[in-house]
Amino acid sequence: MRIPESFELSRFGLGLLVGTCLLAGGDAVAGPFSSTAIRGDKVTVMAGKPDSTAIFTCELAPFDESQGLWCYGPDAIRKAYGVYQLINDGIDGKGETIVLIEAFGSPTAFADLQEFDAVYGLPDPPSFKIIHMPGSTPFDVTNGNQVGWAEETSLDVQWSHVIAPAAHIVVVAAVDNSDANLLAAQNYAIDHKLGHIMSESYGQSELALLQEGKTGKQYINDAEASYKRARQAHISVLVSAGDDGASGVDLAGNLQPFPVPDYPASSPQVTTVGGTNLFFGTATNADPNGTYQGEIVWNDGFGAGGGGVSIRFNEPNFQQDNLGPKKQKELMGHRGYPDIAYNAGVVGGVIVFLGFLPPADVGFYIFGGTSAGAPQWAGMAALGNQLNHGQPLGFLNSRIYSLHSLGILQGLTHDVTIGNNSDNGVTGFDATKGWDLTTGFGTPNFGELLSLLCKYGKDDDGSSDP
């Protein structure tokens, strides 16, 4: 892996003072879920028309941040992860539906997507639907919680669409971000068979849920029953790994001095997406006409990729059967996550249009967080289902881990081996060769990976799990 010469690993994790950052993510005490989207700088359109597909100045900014944060649009991300050729060959998610589970939703989600599509020359999806669960209230732009979730919704809609532009999109907007209401939205999507792909970009402390006693444990049991139903229905569920590295809180909201896992990232029934900082362009600059330069574990001062070992769930069969002795020793019989990864940096984030803000603030912004990865992997699942002749890939972990066991996963992913997810003073985990507790098996090369997931990977409904 080639990392830009100007890049200094020691800088990351020390805190950045460039731009403004609205922390919509972060761990929460048991009860409300936090989204895992992080908003960075508002971006400016490039002056003139350079010999590039870049639209905004940050798309050509240097990696040393001398001109602020660098960023990526659809061209760079599609090239970095091998999506472009698939789309050019007609593998664009046609016939598939991506279901996004959100809290509150956004009053301008589709209008924002249309603004985004117009700037980047993308077609609108064949259909877009937002379902507000019974009891929902009107959007309040003065409510910071609702604004954060509206940002999450726009990020998820726009970037799932970037990867699978011909897929239908359904947003199921929960009444709020409470345990019960997000689970109700999830169950609605499963019960009404809205689609075979579901993306969720939120989480909370697993420790806090368990400390909550009967209520927290009952919620986990109910959520797991729901995820099992999704798995039995061959729905691919993609979940973000979290934005606070390995750190977490107790029931009172106190930061713990040891790694604390997030839920539902720690669930053995979902495919969990960790975070990286992507370098795409030249050795010194972002550039959508450039090439893949390398990746490290996301840890850029705005946040760090979640990852760790569950204290609630035993090690599932797909890990027990396919990870070697060294990894087994690290897991000690418990579920480890993430499974795979994707670009999550705010430093090197993706462009998102927000239209629900006060008029002076409406525009395009840089976004990061593992929220960016889950919906894009959901887009990948849509491409995979289409490649699989319309048959759903279902539970992706069974397929991904079995490819690893067959020895054919190497080379189909970018194995991230640099960095760690230590954050908030909590020592996390180091990236290593192969699967690890920071980026799983790494980030995808969708073309070959999808073909082999269809050909050799195996789906299962979880009936053989312990």
Buried (B, 14 or more C-beta within 10 A) or exposed (E): BEBBEBBEEEBBBEEBEBBEBBBBBBBBBBBBBBBBBBBBBBBEEBEEEEEBBBBBBBBBBBBBBEEBBBBBBBBBBBBBBBBBEBBEEEBBBBBBBBBBBBBBBBBBBBBBBBBBBEBBEBEBBBEBBBBBBEEBEEBEEEEEBBBBBBBBBBBBBBBBBBBBBBBBBBBBBBBBBBBEBBBBBBBBBBEEEBBBBBBBBBBBBBBBBBBBEEEBBEBBEBBBEBBBBBBBBBBBBBBBBBBBBBBBBBBEEEBBEEBBBBBBBBBBBBBBBBBBBBBBBBBBBBBBBBEBBBBBBBBBBBBBBBBBBBBBBBBBBBBBEBBEEEBBEBBEEBBBBBBBBBBBBBBBBBBBBBBBBEEEEBBBBBBBBBBBBBBBBBBBBBBBBBBBEEBBBBBBBBBBBBBBBEEBBEEBBBBBBBBBBBBBEBBBBBBBEBBBBBBBBBBBBBBBBBBBBBEEBEBBBBEEBE
